Every structure is written in C-alpha cells, then in structure tokens.
C-alpha cells in the first residue's frame, strides 16, 4: 500500500494534502522493514508491504491497514474471475496474469500496491512453472533454432541456453533475461524466471526444440502452491509477506524510481511509434 494513503488515514486528510507532503518532506515518516531496520521515506508513492513492515509517523507506529492477499489455485481452462467469484470476495483483483490453459498459483489482493510489488517488471519477483513436454504445433511454429519439425524433449544444452538468455523468434528478436531450467524427467521440466512476457515459457521451450502440452505455476516469489486444492484459496502468511518485502528492493518501491529502472525506460514502445506516425500522417 502507498505511504501517502496510509498517512492520509492516520492524519485524517487526503493523500495529496499539504499535511501528508509536509510529513514526508520533514523526514517524519520512517519505515521499519521486515528485519527491524529503519529507513526515512520521503516519497508518497513508496509501496509498503503491509503485514511485514511498519510505518512510523513522528514517533507513532501506525496501525496495520486492512488488506487481503490470497493464494488461489486456478484450474486449467478456468478463469481467475471464476475462482475469485467462487470465493465470494468481490473486492479481490488478480495480481499479474495467467493463461487460460495454464493451471496453478495466482495471487489475488484488495490493494493495487500488490500489483506494483509483485507483478511490475522491475521488481524481478520470480515465477516457477512445471512443464509437461510433448509434440505440438506450437514448437514447429515458434522454435527459434533447429528444424521446423522439432518437437518433444529439449535440446541437450537447453539449461545453458536458459541461463544465457534466449532470443525469441519474434519480429523484435526479443532477448529474455537469464532463467533456470531443471529436468524432472524425460518429458517434464521446471522453469523459473522473473519476467512475464506473452506465452514466454512456451516460446522459450519452443526455442530449445521442445513443446509445452501442460503448464502449471507452482510458486510466485516465496509463495508456494503446495498442497492447495484446485479452486481453493488461502491467506498469504506473514512469513511469506516478510519474504516478499525482502525480495523487492527498497530503491524500487517508489513510482519515479520504478519508472527509471524499467527495462525499456527511455525507449518508445512499438504502439507509441505507430500512434505518432498516424498522428503526423498527412491525408490528401
């Protein structure tokens, strides 16, 4: 949750009021992190991990704001919206995304700050997937290396390719960040990565000559799926919240800092370039 929202509740004013800005500017706001260390906060957009960290204003420890953060086991070919609806928590929102044909762990919360902390690209929160391999048209279409008919087990050097960062077979030649691949059997692997591009696991596996026929997410950062039944949910524990707080660097918790550390900071996206060209086009 943002610091200025927590302060506004304590000071009984609006988040962008002069009272909130003055408290931040005067160095009266202290963050007590998961390990007990204290840090002065001057950015109202700074994200606090509620339940793992405490905010102190002018010597007074502020009460823990109400938040709900749940781990949900999504079923394959089911939607997260259906899972949330079954939990009867209309105030919950999905954090990040998960393909419809992918099962496994999804985090859902009541505060947009969870999205910033856990799903923002510069947070580098890892996601772990268990992958079932088999013949598929997807590998024939998207394999970046090897013959067009490459299917089934991965290349012998797939682990090193993942560690070095694969280049995907798309129009931009997108290079993936380093990831890890662990073989669990002839037709099963475990993939851990800190990005979330469209169909990334499927495309990375395809680039190594394999094909995905089953995909399940088993962990988001320190939060494990474990034995949670399909369609069920559980609260994220305080220990898991503390692990999340330790995983996301403090320097990347504020809005300006996060924007500066984005992977494509300063580079216009393809959609922006197309929009600019369309705006400047002269019709005669």
N, C-alpha and C positions, 0 to 999 in steps of 0.2 A: 504494500500500500504506500502511496506517496506521502512524503513527510508533511507537505502543506495540508493535505486532507486530515491527517492525524492532529496536527496543530490547530486546525480550524475547529475541530470538535472540542479540543481542550480549552481554547481561548474564546469559544462561542462566537465565531465570526466566519467570514467566507475565506476559502483557501488563498485567494489572491489579495486579501486585505492588507492594509499597511501594518497591522499588528503582527501578522504572520511574517511579512517581509522584514520587519524590524527585529523580530526574534532571531531570524536566520542571519541577518547582517551583523547583529551584535554578538554572534557566537554563543548564543544561549542554548542552542539545540545540540545535544550530544547523543550519539548512537552508541549503545552498549551492545557489542556484537556477540556472536554465539560463544565466543571464548572469554567474554568478560572485558575485553579491551574497549577503550572509549575513543570515539572519533568525533570531531566537531563537524557538523553538517551545515552548509550554507546554501545548498541547492534544494529548493522546494520540490523539485521533481524526483529527488532521490527516492528509490524504492526500498522500503523496509520489509524484511521477511518477518511478518507477524507470527508470533509463536516461538521464534528463535532469537529475536533481537528486541531490545527495549529502547524506546525513545525517551530522553530526559530533557525537560524544558525548564531552564532557570532553577536547576536543582531538584525538580519534582519528576519522579518517574511516572510516565503517562500510562493509564490502564490499557490493557490489550484490546484493540478494536475487534469487533465481531467479524470473523471471516470463516468461510467454509471452503476447504480444499479436500477433494475426494479423489481416490484412485478407483477407476471404473474399468471393468473387464468387458471390452467390446467384443461381440461375436462377429465372425466373418460374415460378409454380405449383410450386416446390420448397420444401422446408422447410430452415431453417438447421440443424436437427438432422441432416438427411441430409447436408448439406455437411460438418458437423463430424465425423460418423461416417466419411465417406469420407477424412478427413484422418488418421484413426487417432489422435486426441488426445482421449481420453475425459475429460480434466481441463479441457477448454475449456468456457466458457459464453458465451452470446450477450450482447452489451452493447447495451442498448436493444431495439428490435423492428423488424420489417419485415413488412408484409402478405404473405400467401402469393402473391398475384398480382403483387407488385412484385419486380423484379429489382434487382441491383446490389450495392453495398458494404455489408457487415456486418462489424463488428469483434467479435472473439472473444478472450477472455482467461482466464487462470487465477486471477485475483485479483478479489475483489469491489470493490476500490478503483477499478478501471476503470469499473465501473458508476456509482460516485459522481462520478467526474471527467468522464465523457463523456456520461452519459445523465440525470443529475439535472437537473430543470428550471431550477434557479438557476445552473447552470454556463453556460447560454446558448451551448453549442457548436453551431455552425451545421451544417445538413444541406442538401445540394444535390441536386436532382432534375431529370431531364429528362423532360418530359411530352409524350406524344402526344395530340392532341385529336381528337375526333370525336363523332358523335351517340351518345347513351347515355341510358338511362332515369334514370341517377343524377342528371344535370343537371336533368331535369324534376322530380324529387322534391325535390332539395336546394338548388336555386337560391334564393338569398335575395332576388334582385332580378330584374326582367324577367318576361316572360310564362312560363307553365308549360312551354311547348314550346321554351324556349331551349336550343339545342344548338350544337355546332360552335365556330367561332372565338370568342375572348374579346371582351368589351366594349372599346371604343376607349380607355376610361380605366382599364383593369384595372391598369396599372402604378401609378397614383396610389392606387387602392383598396388595393393590397397595401402600399404604403408607409405609408398612414394607419392600417392595421389594420382588417381586415374584421370584421364582425359576422356570425357564423354563424347559420344558420336552425335553431336547436335550442330546446329548452324554456327554457334559461337565457339565450339570447341571448348566447352566448359571444363575447367580443371577442378576436381574435387580435392578437398582437404584430406590430409592423411587419416586413414581409418584402419581398423583392425578386423581381420578375418580369422576365425578359428574353425577348423574342420571337426565336426561332431560325428562324422561317418561318411560313407561314400556319397550319399545323397542329402546330407544335412550339414549346414554351417551356421555359425553365429557371427553376426556383423555388428560392430559398434562404431558409430560415427557421431559427429557433433553438428552436422548440417541437416537440412530438411528440404532439399530441392524436390521437384516433382518426380515421383517414381524413382528416387535416387538409388535405393537398394537394388531394385530390379535392373536399372540401367548399368550399375556398377557390376553386378553379377553377369549381365549380358556382355559387358566389355571384357570379361575373363572367360568367355566361351560357354557360360552356363545359362540356365533359365530358371526362373522362380515359378513354382507351382503352388507354393504355400508360404505365407509370411505372417509372423506373429511378433509383436513388440513385447518384450519381457521386462524392460526397465526404461525409466526416464530419469537420468541422473542417479541419485541414490534411492529412488523409489522403485521397489521391485514388485512385479506382478505376483510372484509366489504362488500360493495355492488358491488365490481368489477365484471363485467360481464364475463362469461366463454369465454376463448380465448383472453380476453383483457389484457392490461398491464398498469401500471402507474409508474412514478418515485417514489422511496423511498424518503420521505420528510426529510428535515434537522432535524426536531424534532425527527423523527424515528432514524436517524443516531446518534443523541446525546444519545438517549436511548440505542442504541446498544453499543456505546462507554462506557456508564456507566455499562452495563451488563457484559462486558468482562473485568476481572481484568487486570491491567497493568502488573502484575508479570507474566502473562501467554501469553504475546504478543510476546516474543522473541522465536526464534527457540529452543534454548537449554532448556529454562525454560518449554516450552510446552512439549518437549520430556520427561523431568524428571517428569512431572505431568500426563503423560498418564496413564490410568487405568491399562494397562498391562506392564508398564515400568519395564524392567529388566526380564520379563518372556517371553521366546521364544514362538512364536505362533506355532500352530499345523502344519502349512505348512512348517515353518522353520525346525521343528523337522523331518518331513518326508524327506525334502530335504537333511538334514545332514545324515540321515540313508542311503538314497540312494547313497550318495557320498561315504560313508565309506564301502558300501557293497562290498564284495569280490566275484567275479564271477569265478567259477572253471569249 
